[in-house]
Amino acid sequence: MSTECIAVIGAITTVLAGFGGAALGACFAYKTGMKMVQATHKNAIDLMQRQDFNKAATEFRNAFLPELIFLKHNAKIAGTGSSDDLSEFLLSGYIRRHLKALEVFKNHLSAQERADIDKAWKQYCYNKDNPEFLFFEQYFTGMGSKSEKEAKKTLVLERIEDLLKFAKHK
């Protein structure tokens, strides 16, 4: 074989090796790039879901803010009712804010969390002997002693806090 032939074969081999390396590099870059795009997309979706959950959780917690202020500080916010009876005060919040906030918030929970919050919800506002009927009378404080009133405030505060445990930011 002549030197020219060997040079041409060497040049062709070099060109083919270059194209092969470039093709292999392009495949690797494409696969790596696709994995990065998929990971970025998943992270963006996770972030959006967390933001949606946190917004719903904040709205759920805020629906109970007047009751928390009353129970913890014995102060009422304007527009939350005028009754001094705890059961009437809670029923007013239930009708105006709590039920709607619960239904919106449940859309952001898993099936197990929905079942758990439903259980806590029933304990908060339903009769344990007949769970189909609202029973805010369990918190009636009209003619009770001061210690009895405080015990009922403590009980309802614990039950509301049990509900709000589901609304911690992620």
VMD Tcl script that builds the backbone (N, CA, C; Angstrom):
set m [mol new atoms 510]
animate dup $m
set s [atomselect $m all]
$s set {name element resname resid chain x y z} {
  {N N MET 1 A 0.826 -1.168 0.000}
  {CA C MET 1 A 0.000 0.000 0.000}
  {C C MET 1 A 0.873 1.234 0.000}
  {N N SER 2 A 0.376 2.191 -0.686}
  {CA C SER 2 A 1.180 3.406 -0.785}
  {C C SER 2 A 0.929 4.300 0.416}
  {N N THR 3 A 1.811 5.210 0.556}
  {CA C THR 3 A 1.716 6.156 1.657}
  {C C THR 3 A 0.473 7.012 1.518}
  {N N GLU 4 A 0.130 7.300 0.283}
  {CA C GLU 4 A -1.069 8.126 0.062}
  {C C GLU 4 A -2.320 7.377 0.500}
  {N N CYS 5 A -2.366 6.091 0.202}
  {CA C CYS 5 A -3.516 5.267 0.591}
  {C C CYS 5 A -3.638 5.202 2.107}
  {N N ILE 6 A -2.536 5.011 2.758}
  {CA C ILE 6 A -2.550 4.933 4.219}
  {C C ILE 6 A -2.991 6.277 4.799}
  {N N ALA 7 A -2.538 7.366 4.203}
  {CA C ALA 7 A -2.916 8.700 4.666}
  {C C ALA 7 A -4.411 8.925 4.484}
  {N N VAL 8 A -4.961 8.464 3.329}
  {CA C VAL 8 A -6.396 8.630 3.059}
  {C C VAL 8 A -7.201 7.774 4.032}
  {N N ILE 9 A -6.768 6.535 4.236}
  {CA C ILE 9 A -7.473 5.659 5.186}
  {C C ILE 9 A -7.406 6.249 6.592}
  {N N GLY 10 A -6.270 6.776 6.973}
  {CA C GLY 10 A -6.120 7.420 8.288}
  {C C GLY 10 A -7.031 8.625 8.418}
  {N N ALA 11 A -7.131 9.405 7.338}
  {CA C ALA 11 A -7.992 10.592 7.364}
  {C C ALA 11 A -9.459 10.180 7.478}
  {N N ILE 12 A -9.830 9.157 6.691}
  {CA C ILE 12 A -11.224 8.671 6.738}
  {C C ILE 12 A -11.538 8.118 8.129}
  {N N THR 13 A -10.618 7.361 8.703}
  {CA C THR 13 A -10.805 6.804 10.043}
  {C C THR 13 A -10.951 7.926 11.064}
  {N N THR 14 A -10.140 8.950 10.948}
  {CA C THR 14 A -10.215 10.089 11.867}
  {C C THR 14 A -11.551 10.801 11.740}
  {N N VAL 15 A -11.996 10.991 10.488}
  {CA C VAL 15 A -13.293 11.663 10.267}
  {C C VAL 15 A -14.426 10.813 10.831}
  {N N LEU 16 A -14.427 9.516 10.548}
  {CA C LEU 16 A -15.478 8.623 11.061}
  {C C LEU 16 A -15.463 8.581 12.586}
  {N N ALA 17 A -14.275 8.511 13.172}
  {CA C ALA 17 A -14.178 8.516 14.634}
  {C C ALA 17 A -14.712 9.839 15.194}
  {N N GLY 18 A -14.437 10.916 14.503}
  {CA C GLY 18 A -14.943 12.231 14.942}
  {C C GLY 18 A -16.458 12.284 14.886}
  {N N PHE 19 A -17.012 11.786 13.755}
  {CA C PHE 19 A -18.480 11.754 13.640}
  {C C PHE 19 A -19.091 10.823 14.685}
  {N N GLY 20 A -18.481 9.672 14.905}
  {CA C GLY 20 A -18.972 8.727 15.915}
  {C C GLY 20 A -18.934 9.338 17.299}
  {N N GLY 21 A -17.834 9.994 17.612}
  {CA C GLY 21 A -17.716 10.654 18.923}
  {C C GLY 21 A -18.728 11.774 19.086}
  {N N ALA 22 A -18.912 12.533 18.005}
  {CA C ALA 22 A -19.890 13.625 18.053}
  {C C ALA 22 A -21.294 13.079 18.237}
  {N N ALA 23 A -21.621 11.988 17.521}
  {CA C ALA 23 A -22.948 11.377 17.651}
  {C C ALA 23 A -23.144 10.824 19.057}
  {N N LEU 24 A -22.131 10.155 19.570}
  {CA C LEU 24 A -22.215 9.620 20.928}
  {C C LEU 24 A -22.365 10.756 21.950}
  {N N GLY 25 A -21.601 11.808 21.770}
  {CA C GLY 25 A -21.698 12.972 22.662}
  {C C GLY 25 A -23.059 13.633 22.575}
  {N N ALA 26 A -23.612 13.717 21.362}
  {CA C ALA 26 A -24.933 14.322 21.183}
  {C C ALA 26 A -25.998 13.485 21.881}
  {N N CYS 27 A -25.918 12.160 21.755}
  {CA C CYS 27 A -26.885 11.282 22.430}
  {C C CYS 27 A -26.798 11.461 23.946}
  {N N PHE 28 A -25.595 11.479 24.468}
  {CA C PHE 28 A -25.403 11.656 25.911}
  {C C PHE 28 A -25.950 13.004 26.370}
  {N N ALA 29 A -25.645 14.052 25.615}
  {CA C ALA 29 A -26.120 15.393 25.963}
  {C C ALA 29 A -27.639 15.455 25.902}
  {N N TYR 30 A -28.231 14.820 24.901}
  {CA C TYR 30 A -29.693 14.816 24.760}
  {C C TYR 30 A -30.336 14.119 25.951}
  {N N LYS 31 A -29.839 12.909 26.294}
  {CA C LYS 31 A -30.411 12.170 27.427}
  {C C LYS 31 A -30.245 12.946 28.735}
  {N N THR 32 A -29.085 13.510 28.937}
  {CA C THR 32 A -28.832 14.288 30.148}
  {C C THR 32 A -29.737 15.519 30.186}
  {N N GLY 33 A -29.853 16.185 29.059}
  {CA C GLY 33 A -30.709 17.371 28.975}
  {C C GLY 33 A -32.163 17.036 29.238}
  {N N MET 34 A -32.636 15.918 28.698}
  {CA C MET 34 A -34.028 15.514 28.913}
  {C C MET 34 A -34.280 15.194 30.383}
  {N N LYS 35 A -33.322 14.532 31.022}
  {CA C LYS 35 A -33.473 14.233 32.449}
  {C C LYS 35 A -33.545 15.518 33.259}
  {N N MET 36 A -32.731 16.483 32.886}
  {CA C MET 36 A -32.734 17.766 33.605}
  {C C MET 36 A -34.056 18.500 33.384}
  {N N VAL 37 A -34.571 18.466 32.161}
  {CA C VAL 37 A -35.849 19.114 31.857}
  {C C VAL 37 A -36.967 18.445 32.655}
  {N N GLN 38 A -36.983 17.118 32.694}
  {CA C GLN 38 A -37.999 16.394 33.442}
  {C C GLN 38 A -37.921 16.701 34.937}
  {N N ALA 39 A -36.707 16.743 35.472}
  {CA C ALA 39 A -36.528 17.053 36.894}
  {C C ALA 39 A -36.979 18.476 37.192}
  {N N THR 40 A -36.653 19.402 36.322}
  {CA C THR 40 A -37.057 20.801 36.509}
  {C C THR 40 A -38.578 20.920 36.439}
  {N N HIS 41 A -39.177 20.213 35.500}
  {CA C HIS 41 A -40.642 20.230 35.356}
  {C C HIS 41 A -41.308 19.669 36.619}
  {N N LYS 42 A -40.785 18.532 37.110}
  {CA C LYS 42 A -41.336 17.930 38.325}
  {C C LYS 42 A -41.180 18.881 39.508}
  {N N ASN 43 A -40.026 19.502 39.627}
  {CA C ASN 43 A -39.803 20.447 40.730}
  {C C ASN 43 A -40.745 21.639 40.633}
  {N N ALA 44 A -40.995 22.117 39.421}
  {CA C ALA 44 A -41.915 23.248 39.239}
  {C C ALA 44 A -43.333 22.855 39.642}
  {N N ILE 45 A -43.752 21.656 39.264}
  {CA C ILE 45 A -45.092 21.186 39.643}
  {C C ILE 45 A -45.189 21.023 41.156}
  {N N ASP 46 A -44.173 20.425 41.774}
  {CA C ASP 46 A -44.162 20.262 43.233}
  {C C ASP 46 A -44.242 21.616 43.931}
  {N N LEU 47 A -43.508 22.586 43.428}
  {CA C LEU 47 A -43.522 23.921 44.011}
  {C C LEU 47 A -44.907 24.553 43.891}
  {N N MET 48 A -45.515 24.429 42.728}
  {CA C MET 48 A -46.857 25.002 42.533}
  {C C MET 48 A -47.873 24.320 43.453}
  {N N GLN 49 A -47.782 23.004 43.605}
  {CA C GLN 49 A -48.704 22.292 44.493}
  {C C GLN 49 A -48.489 22.701 45.946}
  {N N ARG 50 A -47.224 22.873 46.341}
  {CA C ARG 50 A -46.941 23.331 47.706}
  {C C ARG 50 A -47.487 24.727 47.939}
  {N N GLN 51 A -47.327 25.605 46.943}
  {CA C GLN 51 A -47.845 26.971 47.071}
  {C C GLN 51 A -49.364 26.963 47.162}
  {N N ASP 52 A -50.024 26.141 46.346}
  {CA C ASP 52 A -51.481 26.032 46.414}
  {C C ASP 52 A -51.925 25.511 47.774}
  {N N PHE 53 A -51.230 24.483 48.271}
  {CA C PHE 53 A -51.563 23.937 49.587}
  {C C PHE 53 A -51.376 25.001 50.664}
  {N N ASN 54 A -50.246 25.691 50.640}
  {CA C ASN 54 A -49.968 26.692 51.664}
  {C C ASN 54 A -50.988 27.821 51.644}
  {N N LYS 55 A -51.419 28.213 50.457}
  {CA C LYS 55 A -52.448 29.261 50.355}
  {C C LYS 55 A -53.763 28.766 50.962}
  {N N ALA 56 A -54.171 27.554 50.611}
  {CA C ALA 56 A -55.409 26.987 51.162}
  {C C ALA 56 A -55.294 26.791 52.672}
  {N N ALA 57 A -54.116 26.371 53.140}
  {CA C ALA 57 A -53.898 26.178 54.578}
  {C C ALA 57 A -54.015 27.503 55.324}
  {N N THR 58 A -53.460 28.551 54.747}
  {CA C THR 58 A -53.547 29.877 55.366}
  {C C THR 58 A -54.999 30.342 55.440}
  {N N GLU 59 A -55.739 30.146 54.365}
  {CA C GLU 59 A -57.151 30.544 54.358}
  {C C GLU 59 A -57.946 29.737 55.377}
  {N N PHE 60 A -57.637 28.459 55.504}
  {CA C PHE 60 A -58.322 27.610 56.483}
  {C C PHE 60 A -58.032 28.097 57.900}
  {N N ARG 61 A -56.764 28.347 58.195}
  {CA C ARG 61 A -56.405 28.846 59.534}
  {C C ARG 61 A -57.057 30.199 59.803}
  {N N ASN 62 A -57.061 31.078 58.796}
  {CA C ASN 62 A -57.641 32.412 58.972}
  {C C ASN 62 A -59.141 32.356 59.241}
  {N N ALA 63 A -59.820 31.336 58.742}
  {CA C ALA 63 A -61.259 31.204 58.998}
  {C C ALA 63 A -61.541 31.030 60.485}
  {N N PHE 64 A -60.579 30.520 61.229}
  {CA C PHE 64 A -60.748 30.289 62.673}
  {C C PHE 64 A -60.118 31.386 63.526}
  {N N LEU 65 A -59.557 32.387 62.899}
  {CA C LEU 65 A -58.850 33.431 63.643}
  {C C LEU 65 A -59.725 34.138 64.680}
  {N N PRO 66 A -60.958 34.546 64.357}
  {CA C PRO 66 A -61.782 35.199 65.392}
  {C C PRO 66 A -62.009 34.312 66.620}
  {N N GLU 67 A -62.211 33.012 66.380}
  {CA C GLU 67 A -62.427 32.108 67.497}
  {C C GLU 67 A -61.154 31.936 68.321}
  {N N LEU 68 A -60.020 31.844 67.650}
  {CA C LEU 68 A -58.755 31.712 68.373}
  {C C LEU 68 A -58.465 32.945 69.225}
  {N N ILE 69 A -58.736 34.108 68.654}
  {CA C ILE 69 A -58.519 35.348 69.411}
  {C C ILE 69 A -59.438 35.392 70.635}
  {N N PHE 70 A -60.688 34.998 70.449}
  {CA C PHE 70 A -61.626 34.985 71.565}
  {C C PHE 70 A -61.210 33.955 72.621}
  {N N LEU 71 A -60.851 32.753 72.176}
  {CA C LEU 71 A -60.525 31.684 73.122}
  {C C LEU 71 A -59.213 31.933 73.862}
  {N N LYS 72 A -58.239 32.505 73.182}
  {CA C LYS 72 A -56.941 32.723 73.809}
  {C C LYS 72 A -56.836 34.046 74.554}
  {N N HIS 73 A -57.560 35.075 74.048}
  {CA C HIS 73 A -57.386 36.420 74.601}
  {C C HIS 73 A -58.685 37.046 75.108}
  {N N ASN 74 A -59.784 36.308 75.004}
  {CA C ASN 74 A -61.091 36.784 75.446}
  {C C ASN 74 A -61.479 38.103 74.780}
  {N N ALA 75 A -61.090 38.264 73.529}
  {CA C ALA 75 A -61.407 39.476 72.770}
  {C C ALA 75 A -62.174 39.060 71.513}
  {N N LYS 76 A -63.112 39.887 71.108}
  {CA C LYS 76 A -63.902 39.582 69.916}
  {C C LYS 76 A -63.555 40.546 68.794}
  {N N ILE 77 A -63.588 40.014 67.583}
  {CA C ILE 77 A -63.376 40.813 66.383}
  {C C ILE 77 A -64.746 41.257 65.878}
  {N N ALA 78 A -64.837 42.477 65.389}
  {CA C ALA 78 A -66.107 42.997 64.877}
  {C C ALA 78 A -66.656 42.082 63.791}
  {N N GLY 79 A -67.969 41.897 63.811}
  {CA C GLY 79 A -68.638 41.097 62.795}
  {C C GLY 79 A -68.644 39.611 63.082}
  {N N THR 80 A -68.289 39.219 64.303}
  {CA C THR 80 A -68.262 37.792 64.627}
  {C C THR 80 A -69.401 37.387 65.552}
  {N N GLY 81 A -70.365 38.236 65.710}
  {CA C GLY 81 A -71.491 37.916 66.593}
  {C C GLY 81 A -71.383 38.663 67.899}
  {N N SER 82 A -72.520 38.787 68.566}
  {CA C SER 82 A -72.535 39.563 69.802}
  {C C SER 82 A -72.801 38.700 71.029}
  {N N SER 83 A -73.039 37.444 70.837}
  {CA C SER 83 A -73.375 36.585 71.969}
  {C C SER 83 A -72.167 36.339 72.854}
  {N N ASP 84 A -72.426 36.288 74.156}
  {CA C ASP 84 A -71.380 35.926 75.102}
  {C C ASP 84 A -71.331 34.418 75.312}
  {N N ASP 85 A -72.337 33.713 74.787}
  {CA C ASP 85 A -72.367 32.264 74.913}
  {C C ASP 85 A -71.437 31.649 73.871}
  {N N LEU 86 A -70.551 30.815 74.311}
  {CA C LEU 86 A -69.553 30.200 73.437}
  {C C LEU 86 A -70.200 29.394 72.316}
  {N N SER 87 A -71.269 28.655 72.614}
  {CA C SER 87 A -71.896 27.812 71.587}
  {C C SER 87 A -72.471 28.659 70.454}
  {N N GLU 88 A -73.106 29.781 70.782}
  {CA C GLU 88 A -73.652 30.661 69.740}
  {C C GLU 88 A -72.530 31.336 68.952}
  {N N PHE 89 A -71.476 31.711 69.625}
  {CA C PHE 89 A -70.332 32.334 68.968}
  {C C PHE 89 A -69.707 31.361 67.957}
  {N N LEU 90 A -69.536 30.104 68.361}
  {CA C LEU 90 A -68.954 29.097 67.467}
  {C C LEU 90 A -69.883 28.771 66.309}
  {N N LEU 91 A -71.175 28.693 66.564}
  {CA C LEU 91 A -72.142 28.402 65.505}
  {C C LEU 91 A -72.119 29.510 64.456}
  {N N SER 92 A -71.984 30.735 64.893}
  {CA C SER 92 A -71.904 31.866 63.962}
  {C C SER 92 A -70.676 31.717 63.046}
  {N N GLY 93 A -69.544 31.356 63.599}
  {CA C GLY 93 A -68.335 31.144 62.800}
  {C C GLY 93 A -68.475 29.960 61.870}
  {N N TYR 94 A -69.130 28.917 62.342}
  {CA C TYR 94 A -69.363 27.724 61.527}
  {C C TYR 94 A -70.165 28.093 60.281}
  {N N ILE 95 A -71.233 28.828 60.484}
  {CA C ILE 95 A -72.115 29.195 59.371}
  {C C ILE 95 A -71.410 30.156 58.418}
  {N N ARG 96 A -70.680 31.118 58.937}
  {CA C ARG 96 A -70.096 32.180 58.109}
  {C C ARG 96 A -68.779 31.802 57.438}
  {N N ARG 97 A -67.948 30.990 58.126}
  {CA C ARG 97 A -66.592 30.797 57.600}
  {C C ARG 97 A -66.092 29.364 57.612}
  {N N HIS 98 A -66.298 28.648 58.687}
  {CA C HIS 98 A -65.613 27.377 58.892}
  {C C HIS 98 A -65.946 26.301 57.869}
  {N N LEU 99 A -67.222 26.088 57.613}
  {CA C LEU 99 A -67.626 25.004 56.719}
  {C C LEU 99 A -67.083 25.215 55.305}
  {N N LYS 100 A -67.180 26.450 54.806}
  {CA C LYS 100 A -66.661 26.762 53.472}
  {C C LYS 100 A -65.144 26.548 53.429}
  {N N ALA 101 A -64.446 27.043 54.436}
  {CA C ALA 101 A -62.985 26.903 54.469}
  {C C ALA 101 A -62.578 25.430 54.512}
  {N N LEU 102 A -63.327 24.625 55.269}
  {CA C LEU 102 A -63.027 23.200 55.347}
  {C C LEU 102 A -63.170 22.542 53.979}
  {N N GLU 103 A -64.277 22.812 53.304}
  {CA C GLU 103 A -64.521 22.162 52.017}
  {C C GLU 103 A -63.474 22.564 50.977}
  {N N VAL 104 A -63.058 23.797 50.981}
  {CA C VAL 104 A -62.014 24.239 50.046}
  {C C VAL 104 A -60.677 23.582 50.399}
  {N N PHE 105 A -60.354 23.564 51.662}
  {CA C PHE 105 A -59.073 23.033 52.105}
  {C C PHE 105 A -58.954 21.526 51.870}
  {N N LYS 106 A -60.037 20.790 52.044}
  {CA C LYS 106 A -59.993 19.334 51.868}
  {C C LYS 106 A -59.543 18.934 50.467}
  {N N ASN 107 A -59.765 19.794 49.484}
  {CA C ASN 107 A -59.332 19.499 48.115}
  {C C ASN 107 A -57.819 19.384 48.003}
  {N N HIS 108 A -57.099 19.870 48.996}
  {CA C HIS 108 A -55.631 19.863 48.964}
  {C C HIS 108 A -55.033 18.762 49.836}
  {N N LEU 109 A -55.888 17.882 50.349}
  {CA C LEU 109 A -55.424 16.822 51.240}
  {C C LEU 109 A -55.502 15.459 50.559}
  {N N SER 110 A -54.696 14.543 51.046}
  {CA C SER 110 A -54.759 13.161 50.555}
  {C C SER 110 A -56.031 12.510 51.094}
  {N N ALA 111 A -56.359 11.350 50.584}
  {CA C ALA 111 A -57.561 10.642 51.032}
  {C C ALA 111 A -57.493 10.355 52.533}
  {N N GLN 112 A -56.333 9.928 53.022}
  {CA C GLN 112 A -56.193 9.641 54.447}
  {C C GLN 112 A -56.319 10.918 55.280}
  {N N GLU 113 A -55.714 12.003 54.815}
  {CA C GLU 113 A -55.814 13.272 55.552}
  {C C GLU 113 A -57.252 13.775 55.570}
  {N N ARG 114 A -57.988 13.583 54.455}
  {CA C ARG 114 A -59.406 13.980 54.426}
  {C C ARG 114 A -60.204 13.189 55.452}
  {N N ALA 115 A -59.951 11.899 55.536}
  {CA C ALA 115 A -60.658 11.066 56.526}
  {C C ALA 115 A -60.311 11.520 57.947}
  {N N ASP 116 A -59.043 11.841 58.178}
  {CA C ASP 116 A -58.613 12.271 59.513}
  {C C ASP 116 A -59.192 13.632 59.887}
  {N N ILE 117 A -59.226 14.565 58.931}
  {CA C ILE 117 A -59.770 15.883 59.256}
  {C C ILE 117 A -61.285 15.798 59.428}
  {N N ASP 118 A -61.941 14.907 58.686}
  {CA C ASP 118 A -63.382 14.709 58.880}
  {C C ASP 118 A -63.676 14.217 60.292}
  {N N LYS 119 A -62.835 13.332 60.790}
  {CA C LYS 119 A -63.005 12.823 62.160}
  {C C LYS 119 A -62.841 13.961 63.172}
  {N N ALA 120 A -61.808 14.768 62.994}
  {CA C ALA 120 A -61.591 15.900 63.905}
  {C C ALA 120 A -62.726 16.914 63.785}
  {N N TRP 121 A -63.233 17.104 62.566}
  {CA C TRP 121 A -64.341 18.034 62.326}
  {C C TRP 121 A -65.601 17.573 63.055}
  {N N LYS 122 A -65.888 16.279 62.966}
  {CA C LYS 122 A -67.082 15.743 63.642}
  {C C LYS 122 A -66.957 15.874 65.149}
  {N N GLN 123 A -65.768 15.689 65.660}
  {CA C GLN 123 A -65.560 15.854 67.096}
  {C C GLN 123 A -65.775 17.313 67.504}
  {N N TYR 124 A -65.381 18.233 66.634}
  {CA C TYR 124 A -65.514 19.669 66.920}
  {C C TYR 124 A -66.970 20.117 66.943}
  {N N CYS 125 A -67.764 19.701 65.981}
  {CA C CYS 125 A -69.077 20.346 65.873}
  {C C CYS 125 A -70.274 19.407 65.773}
  {N N TYR 126 A -70.097 18.123 65.976}
  {CA C TYR 126 A -71.245 17.218 65.897}
  {C C TYR 126 A -71.452 16.480 67.209}
  {N N ASN 127 A -72.660 15.976 67.376}
  {CA C ASN 127 A -73.025 15.208 68.553}
  {C C ASN 127 A -72.386 13.828 68.450}
  {N N LYS 128 A -71.645 13.421 69.471}
  {CA C LYS 128 A -70.973 12.117 69.408}
  {C C LYS 128 A -71.965 10.966 69.406}
  {N N ASP 129 A -73.151 11.163 70.002}
  {CA C ASP 129 A -74.168 10.108 70.026}
  {C C ASP 129 A -74.977 10.057 68.735}
  {N N ASN 130 A -75.051 11.185 68.038}
  {CA C ASN 130 A -75.792 11.243 66.777}
  {C C ASN 130 A -75.016 12.153 65.830}
  {N N PRO 131 A -74.026 11.608 65.116}
  {CA C PRO 131 A -73.105 12.427 64.330}
  {C C PRO 131 A -73.707 13.074 63.087}
  {N N GLU 132 A -75.001 12.999 62.919}
  {CA C GLU 132 A -75.640 13.651 61.773}
  {C C GLU 132 A -76.142 15.050 62.131}
  {N N PHE 133 A -76.106 15.398 63.412}
  {CA C PHE 133 A -76.643 16.681 63.839}
  {C C PHE 133 A -75.558 17.556 64.454}
  {N N LEU 134 A -75.570 18.824 64.044}
  {CA C LEU 134 A -74.670 19.798 64.667}
  {C C LEU 134 A -74.964 19.861 66.148}
  {N N PHE 135 A -73.926 20.056 66.919}
  {CA C PHE 135 A -74.128 20.055 68.370}
  {C C PHE 135 A -73.179 21.023 69.046}
  {N N PHE 136 A -73.362 22.305 68.740}
  {CA C PHE 136 A -72.550 23.314 69.409}
  {C C PHE 136 A -73.026 23.549 70.840}
  {N N GLU 137 A -74.180 22.981 71.187}
  {CA C GLU 137 A -74.662 23.077 72.567}
  {C C GLU 137 A -73.676 22.450 73.552}
  {N N GLN 138 A -72.824 21.570 73.069}
  {CA C GLN 138 A -71.813 20.965 73.939}
  {C C GLN 138 A -70.882 22.023 74.526}
  {N N TYR 139 A -70.866 23.206 73.916}
  {CA C TYR 139 A -70.019 24.301 74.397}
  {C C TYR 139 A -70.822 25.406 75.086}
  {N N PHE 140 A -72.083 25.131 75.394}
  {CA C PHE 140 A -72.947 26.143 76.011}
  {C C PHE 140 A -72.347 26.596 77.340}
  {N N THR 141 A -72.217 27.937 77.490}
  {CA C THR 141 A -71.620 28.502 78.708}
  {C C THR 141 A -72.529 29.515 79.379}
  {N N GLY 142 A -73.792 29.573 78.985}
  {CA C GLY 142 A -74.708 30.600 79.474}
  {C C GLY 142 A -74.748 30.768 80.979}
  {N N MET 143 A -75.108 29.753 81.736}
  {CA C MET 143 A -75.292 29.896 83.182}
  {C C MET 143 A -74.223 29.153 83.989}
  {N N GLY 144 A -73.188 28.703 83.346}
  {CA C GLY 144 A -72.171 27.911 84.031}
  {C C GLY 144 A -71.257 28.757 84.906}
  {N N SER 145 A -70.534 28.067 85.768}
  {CA C SER 145 A -69.557 28.741 86.626}
  {C C SER 145 A -68.354 29.161 85.782}
  {N N LYS 146 A -67.518 29.991 86.366}
  {CA C LYS 146 A -66.330 30.467 85.654}
  {C C LYS 146 A -65.423 29.294 85.272}
  {N N SER 147 A -65.240 28.350 86.187}
  {CA C SER 147 A -64.372 27.207 85.895}
  {C C SER 147 A -64.980 26.320 84.809}
  {N N GLU 148 A -66.294 26.192 84.798}
  {CA C GLU 148 A -66.968 25.408 83.766}
  {C C GLU 148 A -66.814 26.088 82.401}
  {N N LYS 149 A -66.941 27.399 82.378}
  {CA C LYS 149 A -66.758 28.150 81.130}
  {C C LYS 149 A -65.331 28.004 80.610}
  {N N GLU 150 A -64.367 28.106 81.506}
  {CA C GLU 150 A -62.964 27.968 81.109}
  {C C GLU 150 A -62.675 26.560 80.593}
  {N N ALA 151 A -63.268 25.558 81.209}
  {CA C ALA 151 A -63.063 24.171 80.768}
  {C C ALA 151 A -63.607 23.984 79.353}
  {N N LYS 152 A -64.745 24.580 79.064}
  {CA C LYS 152 A -65.330 24.460 77.724}
  {C C LYS 152 A -64.505 25.235 76.704}
  {N N LYS 153 A -63.987 26.382 77.096}
  {CA C LYS 153 A -63.114 27.140 76.186}
  {C C LYS 153 A -61.847 26.342 75.873}
  {N N THR 154 A -61.305 25.698 76.890}
  {CA C THR 154 A -60.112 24.879 76.688}
  {C C THR 154 A -60.416 23.707 75.759}
  {N N LEU 155 A -61.570 23.075 75.955}
  {CA C LEU 155 A -61.965 21.942 75.116}
  {C C LEU 155 A -62.113 22.367 73.652}
  {N N VAL 156 A -62.810 23.443 73.409}
  {CA C VAL 156 A -63.017 23.870 72.025}
  {C C VAL 156 A -61.698 24.343 71.401}
  {N N LEU 157 A -60.852 24.970 72.172}
  {CA C LEU 157 A -59.544 25.391 71.657}
  {C C LEU 157 A -58.723 24.172 71.237}
  {N N GLU 158 A -58.727 23.130 72.056}
  {CA C GLU 158 A -58.017 21.892 71.702}
  {C C GLU 158 A -58.576 21.296 70.407}
  {N N ARG 159 A -59.882 21.321 70.256}
  {CA C ARG 159 A -60.500 20.734 69.066}
  {C C ARG 159 A -60.208 21.561 67.815}
  {N N ILE 160 A -60.212 22.859 67.958}
  {CA C ILE 160 A -59.860 23.709 66.807}
  {C C ILE 160 A -58.388 23.505 66.441}
  {N N GLU 161 A -57.535 23.435 67.443}
  {CA C GLU 161 A -56.110 23.204 67.164}
  {C C GLU 161 A -55.877 21.843 66.517}
  {N N ASP 162 A -56.702 20.837 66.876}
  {CA C ASP 162 A -56.613 19.538 66.202}
  {C C ASP 162 A -56.936 19.674 64.717}
  {N N LEU 163 A -57.895 20.529 64.385}
  {CA C LEU 163 A -58.223 20.781 62.982}
  {C C LEU 163 A -57.088 21.524 62.271}
  {N N LEU 164 A -56.537 22.501 62.945}
  {CA C LEU 164 A -55.511 23.343 62.325}
  {C C LEU 164 A -54.171 22.634 62.150}
  {N N LYS 165 A -53.985 21.494 62.819}
  {CA C LYS 165 A -52.751 20.726 62.620}
  {C C LYS 165 A -52.600 20.291 61.166}
  {N N PHE 166 A -53.711 20.131 60.478}
  {CA C PHE 166 A -53.669 19.707 59.079}
  {C C PHE 166 A -53.216 20.856 58.163}
  {N N ALA 167 A -53.238 22.073 58.675}
  {CA C ALA 167 A -52.976 23.245 57.849}
  {C C ALA 167 A -51.591 23.841 58.106}
  {N N LYS 168 A -50.637 23.021 58.462}
  {CA C LYS 168 A -49.266 23.503 58.623}
  {C C LYS 168 A -48.640 23.646 57.254}
  {N N HIS 169 A -47.888 24.703 57.063}
  {CA C HIS 169 A -47.249 24.947 55.763}
  {C C HIS 169 A -46.251 23.840 55.443}
  {N N LYS 170 A -46.167 23.546 54.162}
  {CA C LYS 170 A -45.221 22.520 53.676}
  {C C LYS 170 A -44.006 23.189 53.081}
}
mol reanalyze $m
mol bondsrecalc $m
mol representation Tube
mol addrep $m
